[in-house]
Structures are given as C-alpha cells and as structure tokens.
C-alpha cells in the first residue's frame, strides 16, 4: 500500500471514530462472565439477561476492549452464581 493509501485509511478511521482496539463484544452487546472459572465469558444483547452459568460484571468494572484494564483484572478472578468474587485463581505448585 502506498503512503497516500495508508494516510487516507488512517484519516478515514479518525474521522469516522473507528478504533483500532478490538472490542470484547459487538455493537448492541455486552459481556457477561462465566460462574466458577477465570476464562469463561460470552456476549449477550443489551437488555438481555445472562444465560445460565453466567453473571453480569459489576457496574463500572466491565471490560470493553481486549486487554483493557478490566479485561486484565478479570483474567484471574472467579465469581459465584450471585456475582460475588470468590477468589483469584488458585495457584498450583506443579507437583
């Protein structure tokens, strides 16, 4: 791609408000966390209840982009079926 092409692409992204960050969920959706493990998550339509086995993230602590502050924070946290923090992920000794 030519320099002019790259410049035009970057300008278009800035003008349209597009972000180069990858969103956790698509437009009109929000993430919910799986109960009982550190890695489970899915996306649900805005206004919809989480499916069985999932809970909403606490208000103000919802990950929006991959590797943002809250995405990293929740990577080692476990929630119970009421959305309460159980503990960080257990540390294994490797024995």
N, C-alpha and C positions, 0 to 999 in steps of 0.2 A: 504494500500500500504506500502510496506517495505521502510525502509530508503534508501536502494540502489535504489529502483524504483523511489523514489522521486528525489534523486540525479541525476539519469540518465535523468529523464524528464527535470529537470532544466538545466542540461548541454546541452541537445538537443535544448531547447529553446534559450539558449545563443548562441550556435554555429550556428543555422540557422537564427538568427536575429529576431526571433519571439518576439513579445511584449505581455505582459500580459494586456496592456491597450486596451480597446475596441475602435476601430476606429469608427468615425462618419459615414463614407461610406466605401464601399468595394474597392478593388483594381480596378483601372481604372475608378473611380468615384470621384466626388467632391460634397460637399454640397452647396445648394442654400437656401436662406431664403425667407419665405413667406412674402408678402407685407401686411402691416396693422395689424400685430399681433406679439406677442412675442414668441409664441411657434411653429409656423409652419416652417418646414424645410423638404427638400427631397434631394435625391441624383440623380445626372444626370451623364451620361457618360462624361468622359473628352473630351473636344472639342465641346460638345453639348450645345445648348442654353437652358436656364432655361424654364420650361413650363410656361404658362400664370399664372400670380399671384405670381411669384417668381422672385427674382433678385439675382445676384451673390453677395457674400460677398466682401467687399472691399479688394483689394490686401494687403497681409500681415496680414490680420485680419480674416483668415479663420480657423474655428475650425477643428482640425484633430482628436482629441480624445475626448470621452465623459468626461466632467468635466475638460478639459484643460482650460488655460487662456481665450481663445477666446470663447469657449463654455459657460463658465460662464458669460463673458462680454455680449454676445448677448442675454442672457436669459431674460433680461428686456428691450431690445431695440426694437423699431419699425421703419421699413424702409418704404419709399413710393415707388411708381412704378418706380422711377428713381434710387433707391438705396440710397437715401438721408435719413439721420437719422431724424425722425420726433420728437421723444422724448422717454424718458424712459416710461415704462408702467405707466398708471395713477394709483394713489393711491386712494383707496376707503376708505371712513370713516366707513363703516359698519352700517350706519344708514338707 
